[in-house]
Amino acid sequence: MKAHPGPITLLIADDEPHIRLLVGAKLRAAGFNVVVASNGQEALEQARTSRPALIVTDFQMPLLSGFEMCQRLYEDPDTSEIRAIMLTARGHKLRPSELAKTNIQLLMDKPFSPRDLLMHVYDMLGMNPEAKSA
């Protein structure tokens, strides 16, 4: 795993302000540049302009669901490589055939541990959290 190379941009898309604040604080404290969106349409636009290394998105959001947003990003050659972690309500599952139409790499049930989410972010980015400077 490589060390933290500097500011990597991550996008948090969730319509719940406390989730955006909690996840944003955890990721910023780890040294990431964080952009946020409060609905799926805003997240789609943010992803196209900020080109995040990874998206942490809620499934259920206004205007576009996190799933629809990830589908549109996957279908666009300019954004098809942007991977995502999707936060879902307990018990809500996506079929493998649905996930195959997106770059969603991981589903996490709400409530979730911010520490576990951070470890998944490091893992998906191929980073070693111990190598990050304090």
MDAnalysis code that builds the backbone (N, CA, C; Angstrom):
import MDAnalysis as mda
import numpy as np

u = mda.Universe.empty(402, n_residues=134, atom_resindex=np.repeat(np.arange(134), 3), trajectory=True)
u.add_TopologyAttr("name", ["N", "CA", "C"] * 134)
u.add_TopologyAttr("resid", np.arange(1, 135))
u.add_TopologyAttr("resname", ["MET", "LYS", "ALA", "HIS", "PRO", "GLY", "PRO", "ILE", "THR", "LEU", "LEU", "ILE", "ALA", "ASP", "ASP", "GLU", "PRO", "HIS", "ILE", "ARG", "LEU", "LEU", "VAL", "GLY", "ALA", "LYS", "LEU", "ARG", "ALA", "ALA", "GLY", "PHE", "ASN", "VAL", "VAL", "VAL", "ALA", "SER", "ASN", "GLY", "GLN", "GLU", "ALA", "LEU", "GLU", "GLN", "ALA", "ARG", "THR", "SER", "ARG", "PRO", "ALA", "LEU", "ILE", "VAL", "THR", "ASP", "PHE", "GLN", "MET", "PRO", "LEU", "LEU", "SER", "GLY", "PHE", "GLU", "MET", "CYS", "GLN", "ARG", "LEU", "TYR", "GLU", "ASP", "PRO", "ASP", "THR", "SER", "GLU", "ILE", "ARG", "ALA", "ILE", "MET", "LEU", "THR", "ALA", "ARG", "GLY", "HIS", "LYS", "LEU", "ARG", "PRO", "SER", "GLU", "LEU", "ALA", "LYS", "THR", "ASN", "ILE", "GLN", "LEU", "LEU", "MET", "ASP", "LYS", "PRO", "PHE", "SER", "PRO", "ARG", "ASP", "LEU", "LEU", "MET", "HIS", "VAL", "TYR", "ASP", "MET", "LEU", "GLY", "MET", "ASN", "PRO", "GLU", "ALA", "LYS", "SER", "ALA"])
u.atoms.positions = np.array([
    [0.837, -1.194, 0.000],
    [0.000, 0.000, 0.000],
    [0.875, 1.248, 0.000],
    [0.415, 2.241, -0.708],
    [1.183, 3.479, -0.756],
    [0.803, 4.414, 0.391],
    [1.708, 5.313, 0.699],
    [1.457, 6.306, 1.741],
    [0.513, 7.371, 1.200],
    [-0.065, 8.122, 2.097],
    [-0.964, 9.222, 1.745],
    [-0.177, 10.251, 0.947],
    [-0.498, 10.458, -0.356],
    [0.309, 11.329, -1.208],
    [-0.031, 12.801, -1.124],
    [-0.931, 13.190, -0.279],
    [-1.342, 14.586, -0.212],
    [-2.843, 14.667, -0.356],
    [-3.356, 15.857, -0.606],
    [-4.810, 16.011, -0.644],
    [-5.467, 15.198, -1.760],
    [-6.243, 14.236, -1.369],
    [-7.053, 13.436, -2.284],
    [-8.490, 13.878, -2.041],
    [-9.212, 14.138, -3.123],
    [-10.589, 14.612, -2.989],
    [-11.558, 13.444, -2.896],
    [-12.437, 13.522, -1.914],
    [-13.517, 12.567, -1.731],
    [-14.826, 13.341, -1.745],
    [-15.883, 12.717, -2.242],
    [-17.209, 13.330, -2.279],
    [-18.121, 12.584, -1.319],
    [-18.791, 13.328, -0.457],
    [-19.803, 12.773, 0.438],
    [-21.156, 13.259, -0.058],
    [-22.039, 12.316, -0.358],
    [-23.375, 12.655, -0.837],
    [-24.402, 12.024, 0.092],
    [-25.084, 12.867, 0.851],
    [-26.106, 12.383, 1.782],
    [-27.052, 13.532, 2.070],
    [-28.345, 13.240, 2.134],
    [-29.318, 14.301, 2.413],
    [-29.464, 14.569, 3.899],
    [-28.794, 13.799, 4.745],
    [-28.833, 14.024, 6.185],
    [-27.612, 14.852, 6.601],
    [-27.840, 16.095, 7.058],
    [-26.708, 16.966, 7.404],
    [-25.763, 16.356, 8.427],
    [-26.290, 15.628, 9.429],
    [-25.401, 15.072, 10.453],
    [-24.485, 13.998, 9.880],
    [-24.921, 13.269, 8.867],
    [-24.052, 12.271, 8.225],
    [-22.939, 12.988, 7.455],
    [-23.305, 14.039, 6.711],
    [-22.276, 14.806, 5.976],
    [-21.244, 15.376, 6.940],
    [-21.713, 15.910, 8.073],
    [-20.793, 16.490, 9.058],
    [-19.898, 15.431, 9.695],
    [-20.491, 14.327, 10.111],
    [-19.740, 13.259, 10.766],
    [-18.697, 12.648, 9.836],
    [-19.127, 12.242, 8.650],
    [-18.208, 11.616, 7.699],
    [-17.174, 12.633, 7.222],
    [-17.616, 13.850, 6.946],
    [-16.690, 14.886, 6.506],
    [-15.609, 15.166, 7.527],
    [-15.990, 15.266, 8.801],
    [-15.004, 15.527, 9.862],
    [-13.997, 14.392, 9.959],
    [-14.472, 13.162, 9.881],
    [-13.574, 12.001, 9.984],
    [-12.590, 11.983, 8.813],
    [-13.080, 12.228, 7.607],
    [-12.213, 12.178, 6.427],
    [-11.267, 13.373, 6.362],
    [-11.745, 14.552, 6.752],
    [-10.854, 15.719, 6.783],
    [-9.740, 15.531, 7.816],
    [-10.083, 14.968, 8.979],
    [-9.086, 14.715, 10.026],
    [-8.018, 13.739, 9.534],
    [-8.379, 12.891, 8.577],
    [-7.428, 11.936, 8.012],
    [-6.619, 12.551, 6.870],
    [-6.883, 13.819, 6.555],
    [-6.087, 14.518, 5.556],
    [-6.689, 14.603, 4.166],
    [-7.925, 14.168, 4.012],
    [-8.559, 14.222, 2.702],
    [-9.211, 15.571, 2.460],
    [-9.263, 15.980, 1.201],
    [-10.061, 17.125, 0.779],
    [-11.470, 16.581, 0.568],
    [-12.470, 17.200, 1.174],
    [-13.836, 16.680, 1.122],
    [-14.762, 17.706, 0.483],
    [-15.534, 17.251, -0.502],
    [-16.616, 18.048, -1.065],
    [-17.912, 17.320, -0.721],
    [-18.995, 18.082, -0.581],
    [-20.255, 17.485, -0.140],
    [-21.395, 17.840, -1.087],
    [-22.402, 16.974, -1.062],
    [-23.624, 17.201, -1.819],
    [-24.786, 16.698, -0.978],
    [-25.934, 17.384, -1.086],
    [-27.080, 17.018, -0.259],
    [-28.176, 16.276, -1.024],
    [-27.965, 16.059, -2.314],
    [-28.910, 15.252, -3.091],
    [-28.162, 14.623, -4.267],
    [-28.809, 13.692, -4.935],
    [-28.147, 12.956, -6.002],
    [-27.763, 13.794, -7.199],
    [-28.592, 14.768, -7.567],
    [-28.275, 15.624, -8.710],
    [-27.050, 16.485, -8.412],
    [-27.022, 17.068, -7.215],
    [-25.867, 17.879, -6.811],
    [-24.609, 17.008, -6.770],
    [-24.740, 15.776, -6.291],
    [-23.594, 14.860, -6.228],
    [-23.074, 14.546, -7.631],
    [-23.978, 14.331, -8.560],
    [-23.588, 14.061, -9.951],
    [-22.783, 15.230, -10.514],
    [-23.272, 16.441, -10.287],
    [-22.574, 17.635, -10.776],
    [-21.223, 17.806, -10.080],
    [-21.183, 17.606, -8.765],
    [-19.922, 17.718, -8.013],
    [-18.910, 16.693, -8.508],
    [-19.354, 15.467, -8.749],
    [-18.446, 14.419, -9.215],
    [-17.866, 14.770, -10.582],
    [-18.688, 15.348, -11.431],
    [-18.204, 15.711, -12.773],
    [-17.201, 16.863, -12.731],
    [-17.350, 17.780, -11.769],
    [-16.434, 18.921, -11.709],
    [-15.225, 18.676, -10.817],
    [-15.411, 18.012, -9.677],
    [-14.289, 17.840, -8.741],
    [-13.504, 16.554, -8.956],
    [-14.053, 15.618, -9.713],
    [-13.384, 14.346, -10.017],
    [-12.800, 13.692, -8.768],
    [-13.649, 13.329, -7.820],
    [-13.149, 12.728, -6.585],
    [-12.523, 11.354, -6.840],
    [-11.611, 10.974, -5.974],
    [-11.010, 9.643, -6.058],
    [-12.027, 8.584, -5.640],
    [-12.984, 8.987, -4.804],
    [-13.967, 8.058, -4.252],
    [-15.192, 8.844, -3.788],
    [-16.358, 8.219, -3.883],
    [-17.603, 8.821, -3.407],
    [-18.155, 7.965, -2.278],
    [-18.583, 8.623, -1.209],
    [-19.342, 7.965, -0.148],
    [-20.754, 8.529, -0.282],
    [-21.695, 7.673, -0.659],
    [-23.044, 8.153, -0.957],
    [-24.124, 7.364, -0.231],
    [-25.170, 8.073, 0.103],
    [-26.368, 7.446, 0.633],
    [-27.143, 6.858, -0.537],
    [-27.934, 5.835, -0.266],
    [-28.780, 5.268, -1.310],
    [-29.991, 6.169, -1.562],
    [-30.716, 6.501, -0.500],
    [-31.949, 7.264, -0.641],
    [-31.670, 8.755, -0.490],
    [-31.812, 9.468, -1.618],
    [-31.632, 10.920, -1.617],
    [-32.647, 11.540, -2.572],
    [-32.923, 12.831, -2.388],
    [-33.832, 13.524, -3.319],
    [-33.210, 13.700, -4.706],
    [-34.064, 13.913, -5.672],
    [-33.751, 14.210, -7.076],
    [-33.180, 13.006, -7.815],
    [-32.091, 12.455, -7.355],
    [-31.542, 11.202, -7.880],
    [-31.140, 10.375, -6.675],
    [-31.396, 9.092, -6.714],
    [-30.896, 8.248, -5.625],
    [-29.385, 8.104, -5.800],
    [-28.714, 7.667, -4.753],
    [-27.284, 7.399, -4.867],
    [-27.007, 6.357, -5.930],
    [-27.890, 5.380, -6.043],
    [-27.740, 4.341, -7.064],
    [-27.835, 4.935, -8.471],
    [-28.860, 5.777, -8.705],
    [-29.014, 6.410, -10.023],
    [-27.816, 7.296, -10.353],
    [-27.336, 8.028, -9.350],
    [-26.170, 8.885, -9.555],
    [-24.957, 8.040, -9.953],
    [-24.738, 6.933, -9.249],
    [-23.606, 6.060, -9.564],
    [-23.753, 5.420, -10.944],
    [-24.982, 5.080, -11.335],
    [-25.220, 4.544, -12.680],
    [-24.816, 5.562, -13.743],
    [-25.240, 6.804, -13.555],
    [-24.931, 7.840, -14.550],
    [-23.431, 8.103, -14.637],
    [-22.762, 8.110, -13.502],
    [-21.309, 8.294, -13.519],
    [-20.624, 7.135, -14.238],
    [-21.090, 5.926, -13.994],
    [-20.515, 4.733, -14.602],
    [-20.715, 4.724, -16.121],
    [-21.869, 5.223, -16.569],
    [-22.181, 5.243, -18.001],
    [-21.415, 6.322, -18.764],
    [-20.866, 7.300, -18.076],
    [-20.128, 8.410, -18.696],
    [-18.640, 8.052, -18.729],
    [-18.042, 7.952, -19.916],
    [-16.620, 7.578, -19.989],
    [-15.690, 8.508, -19.190],
    [-16.095, 9.764, -19.006],
    [-15.261, 10.709, -18.260],
    [-15.278, 10.457, -16.755],
    [-16.307, 9.755, -16.254],
    [-16.413, 9.544, -14.811],
    [-16.586, 8.062, -14.446],
    [-16.462, 7.184, -15.402],
    [-16.756, 5.766, -15.163],
    [-15.805, 5.103, -14.170],
    [-14.649, 5.691, -13.953],
    [-13.670, 5.085, -13.038],
    [-13.842, 5.527, -11.588],
    [-14.735, 6.465, -11.319],
    [-14.935, 6.936, -9.946],
    [-15.689, 5.865, -9.166],
    [-15.036, 5.308, -8.166],
    [-15.649, 4.245, -7.362],
    [-16.464, 4.839, -6.224],
    [-17.343, 4.002, -5.658],
    [-18.232, 4.493, -4.612],
    [-18.425, 3.468, -3.507],
    [-18.647, 4.007, -2.312],
    [-19.128, 3.246, -1.161],
    [-20.552, 3.730, -0.933],
    [-21.505, 2.806, -0.877],
    [-22.892, 3.202, -0.683],
    [-23.358, 2.858, 0.722],
    [-23.933, 3.862, 1.390],
    [-24.523, 3.685, 2.710],
    [-26.002, 3.381, 2.517],
    [-26.469, 2.303, 3.128],
    [-27.855, 1.891, 2.933],
    [-28.554, 1.676, 4.267],
    [-29.857, 1.815, 4.238],
    [-30.655, 1.481, 5.416],
    [-30.550, -0.029, 5.628],
    [-30.538, -0.426, 6.881],
    [-30.434, -1.859, 7.179],
    [-31.472, -2.657, 6.412],
    [-30.996, -3.753, 5.857],
    [-31.901, -4.636, 5.157],
    [-32.075, -4.303, 3.685],
    [-31.648, -3.111, 3.252],
    [-31.770, -2.775, 1.835],
    [-30.549, -3.316, 1.106],
    [-30.774, -4.203, 0.182],
    [-29.680, -4.819, -0.559],
    [-29.856, -4.561, -2.048],
    [-28.752, -4.502, -2.743],
    [-28.775, -4.392, -4.198],
    [-28.299, -5.719, -4.774],
    [-28.941, -6.156, -5.831],
    [-28.560, -7.406, -6.484],
    [-27.241, -7.222, -7.242],
    [-26.466, -8.289, -7.391],
    [-25.229, -8.196, -8.180],
    [-25.462, -7.657, -9.587],
    [-26.602, -7.994, -10.191],
    [-26.894, -7.484, -11.538],
    [-27.087, -5.964, -11.528],
    [-27.596, -5.423, -10.428],
    [-27.744, -3.966, -10.303],
    [-26.372, -3.318, -10.088],
    [-25.574, -3.905, -9.201],
    [-24.252, -3.353, -8.905],
    [-23.339, -3.376, -10.130],
    [-23.536, -4.333, -11.017],
    [-22.702, -4.438, -12.220],
    [-22.865, -3.232, -13.142],
    [-23.937, -2.446, -12.959],
    [-24.187, -1.260, -13.780],
    [-23.635, -0.004, -13.132],
    [-22.805, -0.160, -12.103],
    [-22.260, 0.974, -11.353],
    [-20.807, 0.690, -10.976],
    [-20.176, 1.667, -10.351],
    [-18.848, 1.464, -9.755],
    [-18.954, 1.397, -8.240],
    [-20.106, 0.984, -7.727],
    [-20.267, 0.796, -6.288],
    [-19.452, -0.432, -5.896],
    [-18.473, -0.218, -5.024],
    [-17.568, -1.282, -4.622],
    [-17.934, -1.905, -3.284],
    [-18.710, -1.172, -2.479],
    [-19.012, -1.635, -1.131],
    [-20.340, -1.060, -0.681],
    [-21.145, -1.904, -0.029],
    [-22.377, -1.467, 0.620],
    [-22.145, -1.518, 2.122],
    [-22.477, -0.439, 2.823],
    [-22.380, -0.390, 4.283],
    [-23.737, -0.038, 4.847],
    [-24.184, -0.817, 5.830],
    [-25.456, -0.544, 6.486],
    [-25.338, 0.634, 7.437],
    [-26.402, 1.454, 7.476],
    [-26.531, 2.478, 8.508],
    [-27.236, 1.837, 9.682],
    [-26.877, 2.115, 10.893],
    [-25.749, 2.963, 11.299],
    [-24.429, 2.248, 11.032],
    [-23.374, 3.039, 10.867],
    [-22.055, 2.504, 10.551],
    [-21.032, 3.151, 11.463],
    [-19.881, 2.536, 11.540],
    [-18.779, 3.089, 12.313],
    [-17.954, 4.008, 11.416],
    [-17.784, 5.292, 11.778],
    [-16.938, 6.181, 10.980],
    [-15.506, 5.645, 10.844],
    [-15.015, 4.989, 11.888],
    [-13.663, 4.414, 11.824],
    [-13.608, 3.303, 10.786],
    [-14.620, 2.428, 10.770],
    [-14.665, 1.359, 9.764],
    [-14.766, 1.947, 8.365],
    [-15.576, 2.996, 8.205],
    [-15.686, 3.646, 6.902],
    [-14.327, 4.171, 6.460],
    [-13.607, 4.823, 7.364],
    [-12.285, 5.344, 7.027],
    [-11.345, 4.218, 6.598],
    [-11.385, 3.093, 7.294],
    [-10.528, 1.957, 6.934],
    [-10.890, 1.430, 5.541],
    [-12.184, 1.404, 5.215],
    [-12.596, 0.980, 3.872],
    [-12.116, 1.978, 2.816],
    [-12.171, 3.268, 3.129],
    [-11.679, 4.291, 2.195],
    [-10.189, 4.065, 1.933],
    [-9.407, 3.907, 2.991],
    [-7.976, 3.632, 2.817],
    [-7.761, 2.396, 1.950],
    [-8.504, 1.345, 2.248],
    [-8.358, 0.088, 1.516],
    [-8.687, 0.272, 0.037],
    [-9.798, 0.938, -0.261],
    [-10.207, 1.127, -1.651],
    [-9.251, 2.009, -2.434],
    [-8.569, 2.911, -1.728],
    [-7.599, 3.789, -2.391],
    [-6.196, 3.189, -2.388],
    [-6.059, 1.989, -1.804],
    [-4.750, 1.332, -1.759],
    [-3.760, 2.067, -0.887],
    [-4.250, 2.637, 0.214],
    [-3.404, 3.444, 1.094],
    [-3.152, 2.749, 2.415],
    [-2.017, 3.046, 2.997],
    [-1.646, 2.520, 4.313],
    [-1.859, 3.622, 5.337],
    [-2.848, 3.471, 6.228],
    [-3.113, 4.552, 7.190],
    [-1.939, 4.809, 8.128],
    [-1.121, 3.809, 8.414],
    [0.038, 4.015, 9.279],
    [1.109, 4.867, 8.628],
    [1.124, 4.912, 7.296],
    [2.150, 5.685, 6.576],
    [1.789, 7.157, 6.489],
    [0.552, 7.514, 6.832],
    [0.114, 8.909, 6.788],
    [0.839, 9.695, 7.857],
    [1.297, 10.872, 7.490],
    [1.976, 11.696, 8.486],
    [0.964, 12.217, 9.512],
    [1.386, 12.351, 10.746],
    [0.480, 12.734, 11.832],
    [0.045, 14.172, 11.748],
])
